[in-house]
């Protein structure tokens, strides 16, 4: 599963990258530090998941979210912010964010979520299904 991290703080990006680097099936495909670079990176790298800060130096994370949804991308969007106000949460939800986390109190939940998403990624489900079908075929041949 390909993950793009978007935050104006390189410290936050590097910290998240370190937190996620050992999760099986997860690869960090890049980092972006502003909204315009995020939009370009999303188009070029086609991540499965974007971890997206709301406050960025040029475009906001909300602007990037709108762009992702306007392009009908299936990218999962995790909003991550130091500003977890109810109005931001509601707006992000209305605009199609999949998740919303407070950087201060909930950042440790990100690796748990990413691991769950990686395990339930469609191609992983297909691999499991193929394995189940192969085992079933093997059992039929033994009968």
JOLIN-V349723 format. One record per residue. SS is DSSP state (H for helix, E for strand, L for the rest). PHI is phi in radians with two decimals (none if undefined). OMEGA is omega in degrees with one decimal (999 if undefined). Layout:
# JOLIN-V349723
ss: <SS,SS>
phi: <PHI,PHI>
omega: <OMEGA,OMEGA>
This chain:
# JOLIN-V349723
ss: <L,E,E,E,E,E,L,L,L,H,H,H,H,H,H,H,H,H,H,H,L,L,L,L,L,L,E,E,E,E,E,E,L,L,H,H,H,H,H,H,H,H,H,H,H,L,L,L,E,E,E,E,E,L,L,L,L,L,L,L,H,H,H,H,H,H,H,H,H,H,L,L,L,L,L,E,E,E,E,E,E,L,L,L,L,H,H,H,H,H,H,H,H,H,L,L,L,L,E,E,E,E,H,H,H,H,L,L,H,H,H,H,H,H,H,H,H,H,H,L,L,H,H,H,H,H,H,H,H,H,H,H,H,H,H,H,H,H,H,H,H,H,L>
phi: <none,-1.60,-2.13,-1.97,-1.87,-2.15,-2.78,-1.28,-1.63,-1.13,-1.10,-1.13,-1.01,-1.14,-1.10,-1.11,-1.04,-1.13,-1.10,-1.71,-1.13,-1.76,-1.43,-1.00,1.42,-2.02,-2.26,-1.46,-1.57,2.96,-2.30,-2.33,-2.02,-2.68,-1.14,-1.12,-1.12,-1.08,-1.06,-1.11,-1.10,-1.10,-1.12,-1.40,-1.61,0.84,-1.22,-1.38,-2.38,-2.09,-1.67,-2.22,-1.28,-1.34,-1.61,-2.22,-1.14,-1.98,-1.47,-1.43,-1.06,-1.14,-1.08,-1.15,-1.01,-1.03,-1.09,-1.04,-1.25,-1.12,-1.53,0.94,-1.35,-1.53,-1.00,-1.36,-2.04,-1.91,-1.44,-2.32,-2.58,-1.54,-2.13,-1.45,-1.16,-0.96,-1.18,-1.18,-0.99,-1.11,-1.11,-1.10,-1.08,-1.09,-1.52,1.85,-1.15,-1.49,-2.54,-2.53,-2.23,-1.49,-1.03,-1.32,-1.87,-2.23,-1.06,-1.18,-1.41,-1.04,-1.06,-1.10,-1.12,-1.06,-1.10,-1.11,-1.11,-1.12,-1.19,-1.78,-1.10,-0.87,-1.21,-1.20,-1.12,-1.10,-1.06,-1.08,-1.12,-1.07,-1.12,-1.09,-1.11,-1.13,-1.14,-1.15,-1.10,-1.10,-1.13,-1.12,-1.16,-1.37,-1.32>
omega: <-177.3,-178.0,173.3,179.3,-179.6,178.1,179.7,177.9,177.2,177.7,178.1,179.3,-179.1,177.3,177.7,179.4,178.5,179.9,-172.8,-169.7,-177.5,179.6,-179.3,176.8,-178.0,175.1,175.4,-176.4,177.5,175.0,172.7,-174.5,173.1,-174.6,-178.8,176.8,177.8,-179.2,178.1,-178.9,178.9,178.9,-175.7,-172.3,179.6,-179.8,174.5,-177.9,172.0,170.9,-164.2,174.7,178.3,-177.1,177.8,-173.4,-178.2,173.9,176.4,173.7,176.9,175.8,178.8,176.3,178.7,179.6,179.3,-177.3,177.8,179.1,180.0,177.5,179.8,-179.7,173.0,-177.7,176.2,177.0,-178.8,-171.1,169.5,-176.6,-174.5,-177.8,-179.0,-179.3,175.0,179.6,-178.6,-179.0,179.6,177.6,-180.0,-177.6,172.8,174.0,-179.1,-177.6,-178.6,-177.9,173.6,-179.5,-174.1,-171.8,-172.9,-174.9,179.6,178.4,-177.4,179.6,178.4,178.8,-178.4,178.4,177.6,179.6,179.4,179.7,-176.5,179.8,-175.0,-178.8,174.9,176.0,178.4,178.4,178.2,-179.2,177.8,179.3,178.1,179.4,179.6,178.0,179.2,177.6,179.2,179.7,179.8,-179.6,-179.4,-177.8,999>
